[in-house]
């Protein structure tokens, strides 16, 4: 019997969007629970007692409550065949995933500080992208010639996450293999349909 | 199965992996790169590392970069990452919750005000969530050792200089103290820590 999935988050992309993209890419239905992010977040505060880790996103799978956006992403990726077919391939997928995540981690350390943000765009982001480009194949996917978690995470962070999209594209334009990976996700029919119908939110 | 773990001569981002090897009783080549002369040795060999970063795990010739991918790979190998998809996800959830401590500290460090807020708010809040969800049997999941047990032990006993601040908050939670203790009192971990050479980090 197919599992039933509930993904709860705020009414925005944020830390849940990669999971929503995974469901979409896999063609798996899920209940997309969204709490209003406005004002005092009353809806969320009222619902909080049902959330053991008092945080969202939370994935509920057949009654089991899974917290933490990255644990959720890896769980879904495993379920949907986006996390490698053997231990070593899984480790490689996981490593690319962590390399992509390093982009968020360094940006979050820089945000709010103009000098650090300038250094992020001038050094950290290009250096990270160069490593990804050095190790990525040229077939539109990071590992195994098929969709895996880092493909989706990379697509998200290089097309939807940053407001300064021009800075992203300037760096990415040097690397055909990475552009190809972003494109392979962006041009997927399910992803295209999902993005076309996605309601616009501030984040 | 031959394992080689390459990192600087220090605990840093490799120590949790070393602890996993120790706990499981698995031998590995503890390849340490000197910090001397402004990391001259690393600068020389960096380009031979595909992601140009350490730690890197080499398993029968295959290179795996990224400390967290390495930790999860080893955990899976050693039976520290759950026996079902759901159990794995819960272990991963606790692991990410523990990791949030390092991430929050990484965002605060260097800024006195932010560090003060970390100790006053972020760290206690995170610990309270762990305490609320952890069982009382000395382990986070399944009544046996799993990755977050080791990560939690490391970050609450070897990572921070301000150990007193850590202990002040932890002292409120018997179940968490028990988890840290279960790792600390493990014979293999005790032996490993006893023989571990002191390093600057």
Interface residues (C-beta under 8 A of the other chain):
Chain A: X52 X53 X54 X55 X59 X61 X64 X66 X67 X68 X69 X70 X71 X72 X74 X75 X78 X79 X87 X88 X90 X91 X92 X94 X95 X97 X98 X99 X105 X108 X109 X131 X134 X135
Chain B: X50 X51 X52 X53 X59 X62 X64 X65 X66 X67 X68 X69 X70 X72 X73 X76 X77 X85 X86 X88 X89 X90 X92 X93 X95 X96 X97 X103 X106 X107 X129 X132 X133
